[in-house]
Amino acid sequence: MAKGKDVRVTVILECTSCVRNSVDKVSRGISRYITQKNRNNMPNRFELKKFCPYCYKHTIHGEIKK
């Protein structure tokens, strides 16, 4: 039997340091990545360390709502 199709969901990861720094400075942009996660294995918010082209370094990208 096939499982439900809504187990894997598409999530958007957003740079946390760009979001914090955009309040003080003029924002050039916010780095975002699109990925998938398994809802059964990771029910909490998803975080990955990815490269941010606006900060020019690897930063933590956290899951945001659509």
C-alpha positions, 0 to 999 in steps of 0.5 A: 500500500502507498503511504499518504503523499503529504509526508514530504513537504516543500519548505523555504529556508531563509538566512537569519543574519540577513533578516536581523541586519536588514532592520539597521541597513538598506537591504540588498536582498535576503538569501532563500533556498527551497528544499523538502523535509519529511514531516514524520521525521522532523516535525519541528522547524528545520535549520541548515547551514548554507552559503548566503551570497549577500553576507558572503559567508555560511550562515544558518538558514531557518524554515519560514512559513509560505 
